[in-house]
Every structure is written in structure tokens, then in C-alpha cells.
Amino acid sequence: MIRFDCFSTQEGAMELTAKMFQTYIKVLPKTNCWEYLGAKDSQGYGRMFIGGKECKAQRVAYQMEYGPLPPKA
């Protein structure tokens, strides 16, 4: 079963989340790596709240680029 962790099935929710996410990203010029500038958890991982649910920034980035997370991810 494929699932979307942090995205609503409502029309436009993915686009809105992507726009919000991009406001928290700085692309590092030397490496093209994305640095997340928003809130972080106690281990230093980026986090954001979407529809009242806490989501890890790396999962949001993955889903924006590749689609749903694989099972048990």
C-alpha cells in the first residue's frame, strides 16, 4: 500500500504544502544541497506541521520530488 504521510487528498493541498516548504529552503550554492531553515526536532531534523500533523521535512521533500513514500518507510 502506498501512502502520503503529510499530504491531504484535498485538491491543491500538495501545491500549497510545496509553496510553504520552499519558503523554508536555502539551496547551498557549492553543493546544491537543500538546507531546511524551519523548526527542528531534538535530533536536529527539520519538522513542519501540515493539517495539524507533525511531518519530517525530509519526508515532505521526498514526497514532493518522487511521490508517495513506500510502505514501512
C-alpha positions as CSV (number, residue, x, y, z in Angstrom):
1,M,0.0,0.0,0.0
2,I,1.4,3.4,-0.9
3,R,0.6,6.3,1.3
4,F,1.0,10.1,1.5
5,D,2.3,10.8,5.1
6,C,1.7,14.5,5.3
7,F,-0.5,15.5,2.3
8,S,-4.2,15.9,2.3
9,T,-6.2,14.4,-0.6
10,Q,-7.9,17.8,-1.0
11,E,-7.3,19.4,-4.3
12,G,-4.5,21.9,-4.2
13,A,-3.1,20.7,-0.8
14,M,0.1,19.4,-2.4
15,E,0.8,22.7,-4.2
16,L,0.1,24.7,-1.0
17,T,2.4,22.5,1.0
18,A,5.1,22.7,-1.7
19,K,4.9,26.5,-1.7
20,M,5.1,26.6,2.1
21,F,8.0,24.2,2.2
22,Q,10.0,26.2,-0.3
23,T,9.9,29.2,2.0
24,Y,12.0,27.2,4.5
25,I,14.6,26.1,2.0
26,K,18.0,27.6,1.2
27,V,19.9,25.9,-1.7
28,L,23.6,25.9,-0.9
29,P,25.5,27.2,-4.0
30,K,28.6,24.9,-3.8
31,T,26.7,21.6,-3.4
32,N,23.1,22.4,-4.5
33,C,22.0,20.7,-1.2
34,W,18.8,21.9,0.4
35,E,19.2,23.3,3.9
36,Y,16.0,23.4,5.9
37,L,15.7,26.6,7.9
38,G,12.4,25.9,9.7
39,A,11.8,24.3,13.1
40,K,13.9,21.3,14.1
41,D,13.3,18.4,16.5
42,S,15.6,17.4,19.3
43,Q,17.8,15.4,16.9
44,G,18.2,18.3,14.5
45,Y,15.8,17.0,11.8
46,G,13.5,19.5,10.1
47,R,9.9,19.4,11.1
48,M,6.7,21.2,10.0
49,F,3.0,20.9,10.8
50,I,0.6,20.2,7.9
51,G,-3.0,20.0,8.7
52,G,-2.2,19.8,12.4
53,K,0.1,16.8,11.9
54,E,3.8,17.0,12.6
55,C,5.8,15.9,9.5
56,K,9.5,15.4,9.0
57,A,10.9,17.8,6.4
58,Q,12.9,15.1,4.6
59,R,9.7,13.1,4.1
60,V,7.9,16.1,2.7
61,A,10.8,16.8,0.4
62,Y,10.8,13.2,-0.8
63,Q,7.1,13.1,-1.5
64,M,7.3,16.4,-3.4
65,E,10.1,15.0,-5.6
66,Y,9.1,11.3,-6.0
67,G,5.5,10.9,-4.8
68,P,4.2,8.6,-2.1
69,L,6.5,7.0,0.4
70,P,6.9,3.3,0.0
71,P,5.3,1.0,2.6
72,K,7.1,0.9,6.0
73,A,9.2,3.9,5.2
